[in-house]
Amino acid sequence: MKQPRPCPVDIITDMSVCELVSGNSEVPRHYGMLDQFTKVSKKRCIELCNEDIKCVRSSYNHMLKLCKIFEFYETLVDTESTEFIYLKSTELLENDKNTLADCRTNSISGTTSDACTARHCGEPKVQVDTEILGNMYRVGSKIRYNCVDGTDLKISTCEPSGQWSDVSISCRCSKPQVSSSVGFTLQKFNETHIQGKLSCSEGLGLLFYNQVFCQISNGQWTGIHEENACVNITTWFKIYDYSGGCDVFIVKGWKKDNINPCVYRHSKVDHWYNISQVKFDVVINNTSVAFIILNGTGSNNYSWFSHERVIESSWPGLTSSSTVGIFSITGVNTFNRRWFVAESYSSDKSGLCDDKVWVTVTWSGDQFNCISNMPSTAVETVILYSNASPVSSMRDMLLADSIRVSIKVKE
């Protein structure tokens, strides 16, 4: 269990701020909250709202004995079952409205009253590229603005005027622009660079790098990828889809050398790491009719598609220990067969129809002579697969719509 760190009371005098700064408090801030009070009863929580002319409602958490007072109705969201909500009566709200009007008049005339004396400052002003530490807003309380890059911090005090004292904070590096699902934690920095870590919540993994760096002199981050996001580690994430009928350069579609509308290619193909498994699907009408699941750990964007990495396959005859003549993305030039998985194959045209093949993407007219209802020549690619349990000969292969590659990332 994490031990609480001592509070720097010589620097920060407000204990609520100290608790958050030292990581000992997990009480969230809420928009529209005027203030919050700890170790009070539900009755006192109601009284605190009724005594404050700006309070419209209060909430009370029985377990934490925590009271929050708010100035807006619309901030009532996602309350817990242990939380009690109090809404101030219409009569009291009308009296408060009149009192506030009197306060404004008295303020102009220079007089004041206890009812008009500021008790709190409400929501503090948001500063760009900072986070706010502190959750009590009454007069005398302090909050701390932290640069998310760790290069500066400032303390603001709730003053008797009911306003937070102005702070001027200068952050060297803006918060990295990543998906809202990705968390950012400052790790360390020196005079020239800042290092941060991107992370995901439990059960999720990053698509791209988790270490990022910023050069303080120009505020530029490296390691940031615009498509970085947290994805479920148990869910397949599609990174590639190649449809039959595309141009002949099937391998170039995987290499990004020749992209066209019938190829979907995610940039993850170029950043092949943090991958646990890869799934290769043969697809008809958006439904997988055959698949191979492979071990992606320690692979690159070509070596993952190999016989020894097979974990599971829809073809019972295709396992990591079965006899395989070829298992390759680039395949063989003979008869132009790519994404080629075969038990046996020949380079002789006379034996072509007897080749034992699980799947191939091709554009060679010669082998179409083996298959009924196929043209003798082809300009565009076709995807052929076996629907037999062990493996099919070329003459028995069927036509598919597309091939698809999906991945699972590590946590």
N, C-alpha and C positions, 0 to 999 in steps of 0.2 A: 504493500500500500504506500502511496506517495505521502511523504511527511511534509506538513506545512512549513514553508520557509518563514523565518522571522520577519516581522514588519519593520520597514525602515522608518521608524517614528521620528528620527531626526530630520528626515526629508519630507515625509508626508504625515500630517497630523490627523487626518480624518481616517478612522479605522475602516470604514466601508471601502474607501479607495485603496487602503493598504491591503485589504483582503483580496481585492481583485488583482492588484498589481502582483501580489505574491502567489497568485494562483489558488487561493484558498476559498474563493467564492464563485459559485456558478449561477447566481441569481441574474436572470436576463433583464435587459432594459426593454421598455415598451414605449412606443410612440404615444404621446398624449399624457404620459404619467407625470403628475406634479411632484410626487414624493413617495417614499415607501418607509414603513416602520416595522421593526423586528420586535419579537417577544411582546406582542400586545394581544389582547383578547378580541374576539369578534365584536363585542359591545363597544370597546374602545375604538375599533376600526370604523364603526358607524359614526361614532362621535367625532372622530377626526375629520371625516368628510363633512358632517353637518356644521362643524365649527369653521370650515374654510369656505369662503364665499366663491372661490373659483372651482371647488370640487363639484362634479356632477354625479360621479359614482365611485364606489370603492370595491375592491375585491379582497377576499380574505382566504388564505390557505391555512387550514386547520393543522396540518402536519407540521408546517414550518413556522406557524404563528406569525405569518407575514402579512402585513396590510399594505395595499397599494391604493393610492387615491389618484383619480383621473379627472381631466377637464372635458373629455369628449365621450359621447355615447358610442360613437362608431369604432372606438378602440376595443370593444368587447369581442375578442376573437379567441377561439381554441382554449377555453378554460378547462381546467382539470376537474375531475369529479369531486375532488376534495376542496374545491374553491367555492366560496360563498360570494355572491354578487349583491351589492346593495345599490339601489338607485334612489337618489334624493327625491323627495316628494315635490310635486308641482308647486305647492305652497311655499316650501323653503326655497326652491329655485327662483320663484317670483320675488321673494324678499331679497335674495342674494343679488338679483338683477338690479333692484332699486338701490341696494347698498353700493354696488359697483358704480352706478350712475352718480350717486352722491360723492363717492371717492374721487371720481374724475372732476367733479365740480370743485370739491375742496382742494384738489391738487392745483387747480388753476388759481384759486384764491389764496393758496399758501397755507391752509390749515390742514390738519390730519387727525385721524382717530385710530384707536386700536384695531378696528375692523379693516382699516385701509392699510395698515402696516404690512409690508411684504413678509411672507412666511417662507417662501420658497422661490426658486427660479424656473422650475419646469424643465422641459427638454433643452439640453445644451445645444449650441450651434455646432453643426457638423463641419469639420475641417477636412479639406481634401487630403487624401492619402494618409489618413490617421484612423486610429481606433480610440474609442473613449472608454476609459477604465474608471468606474465609479457609478453608484446607483442610488445615491441619496441626494436630494435636490433642495433641502431646506437651507435657509440662510446660515452661512458659516461653513457649509459642506464644501468639499473640494472634489474635483474630478481631474483626471490626468489624460491629456492628449498624447498618444504615442504614435510616432511615425511607424507605419507598417514595415519600413525598411530598417528601423532601429537607429536612425541617424540623429534624431532629436526627440525631445519630450518637453511638455509644458504643463504647468498646473494652473487651473482656473478655479476661482472661488465664487460661490454664490453670495453676492453682496447684499447689504440691507435694502438696496433699491429694488431688489427682486431681479437683478440682471447678473449674468455670469461675467466675471472680469474678462476683458479682452486678452487674447493670447496671440502672439505672432510666432508661428512655428514654420520651420523651413525643412522640408523633407527632400532628400537628395534624389531618390528614385521613386517614381510613381508606383503604386501597387500594380504588380504584373497583371496583364489582361488575360485571364483564363476563364473557363466555364464556371458558372456559379456553383456547380457541383464540386469544384476542386478547392481544397483548403490550402492556405499559404501560411507557412511558419518561418520566421526569421531564424536562421541558424547562427551565423556569425558574420562579422564584417571587419574590415581594416580601413586604412586611409584611402585605398584605391577601389576596393570591390566589396560588394555585398553578396552573401550567399543565402539562398532561401530554399525551402523544401516544399514541394507540392504533395498533397496527400488526399486520400479518400476515406470515407467512413467505412466501417466494417462491412465486409461482403462485396466491396467494390474495388476495382483496380484501375490504375491510370493507363491510358492508351499510349502516352508519350513520356518523356523524361520527367523524373521527380526532382532533380536538382536544377536550380536556376541561378543565374549570376547577373549582377548589375554593376556596370562601371560607373562609379560615382561622378567622375568628371563630366560625363555626357548623359547620364541617366538611362543608358541603353541596356536592356536585358538580353541575355543570351539563354538558350535552352527553352524559350517559350514557344509553344506550338499552338497556332490558332484553333486547331481541332482537338486539342487536349481536353479530355473529359473523363469522368469516373464512370465506368461501365460495370455491370454485374459480372462477377467472375464465373458464375454458373450459366451465363447466357451466351449463345453464339453471336458474335458481332461480324456482320458481313463486310469484307474488304475488297471483294472482286466478283464480277459477274461478266461472263463473256457469252454472247448469244451467237448461235449458228447463223450463218449468212453474213458475217462480218468479212472484212478484207482478209487476205490470205496470211497476214503477218500476225498469227496468233501469239507467238512468243514476244513480239514487240509490244503487243497489248499488255502483257504482264510487266515488261520492262519500261513501260511508259513512253517508248519511242514513237508509238503511232496510235494515238487515242482517237476513237470516233464515237458517235452516239450509241452504238450497240455494245460499248464496253463501259462498265462501271468499275472504277479503280480508286480506292481510298488511299490517302497518302501514307497510311500505316504500312503499306507494302514496302515503302522506302525506309521505314524505321522499324526494323524487325528485331524487337527485343521485348522482354517481359511477357513472353507468350508461353502459355502452358500447353495448349492443344490447338490443332488446326483441323478443320473439316472440309473435305472436298466432296461436293455434291454434283450429281448429274440430275438435271431438272427438266421436267415436262409440265407445262401448264402451271408454273410456279410451285410445283410439288417435287420434292426429292424422290427419285425413283431408284437411286443407288448412291452409296456414300462410302467414304473411307475416312476414318478418324486417325490422326497421327500425332505423335509426341512432338511438340514444338520447342521444348526446352533445349537451349544451346544451339538451335538451328539458325540458318540464315534464310533469306527469302527464296532460295532454290533448294537447299539441302533438306528442308522440312518434307519435301515430296520425295520420299525414298522408302524402299522396301523395309529396311530395318526399323523404321519409325512407326510402322503400322500398329495401332492399338486395337482397332475394331473395323470391320467392314461388313457391308450388306451382302457381299459375295462370300459365302462360307469357304470357298476354295482359296480366298486371298487372306493370308495371315502373315505375320512377320517371319514365320518358319516355313511357309510354303515355297515351292519352286517358282521363281520369277525370273524371266529372261531380261526384262527391262522395266524400269519404274522411274520415269524422268519427265520433267517439264519440257525440256528441249527435244526429247525423243530422238528420232533418227531421221536422216535426210532421205533414206531409201523410202520411196512412196510417200514422203512428206507427212510423217505422223508425229504430232506433238502431244503433250500431256498423255504420254503413251505408257500404258500399263498392260503388259502381256506376259503370259506364261512362256510362250515361245513365238518366235517370228523369224522370217527368212528374208534374204535379200534377193531371192530369185522370184521372178514374176510367176513362174509356173507353180510355186508353192504358196503364193500369197493367200489364196482362198482358204488354206488350211491353218493359217496362223491362229494361235489361241490368244484372244485379246479380251481384256475386261473393259477398257475404255481407250479412245483415241480421238483427237481432233485433227482433221485432215482436209486436204483439198485435191487429192490425187484421183484422177479419173480411172486409173488402172484398177484400183481395188474396188471401185464401184461395180465393176463387171462381176464381182463375186456376189453382189447383193441384189436381189430382185427389186424392181421398181426404183432403181437408182439410175441417174443419168450416166452416160459413158464418160462424160467430161464434166468438170466443175470449175467455176471461177471463184466461187465463194466457199468459205469453210463449212464443214458439216461436223457434227458431234455424234459419234457412234459409241454404243455401249452394249454390253452383254446383259441379258435378263435371265441367263441360265445360272443355276446355283454354283456349279464349279467354274466354268468359263466357256465362252462361245468361240466357234471358229468365225473367221471374217464373214463367211457367207450367211451366218445367222444373226448378225448384229442389227440393232435397231437404231433409229434416229432420235436424238434428244434435242430439246430447245436450247439449252445453255449449260454451262458449268459454273459453279459458284464456290468461292473460297471464303470460309468464316474462321474466326479465331476466338479463343478464350484467353483472357489476360490473367496474370498472377496478381494476388492481392498486395 
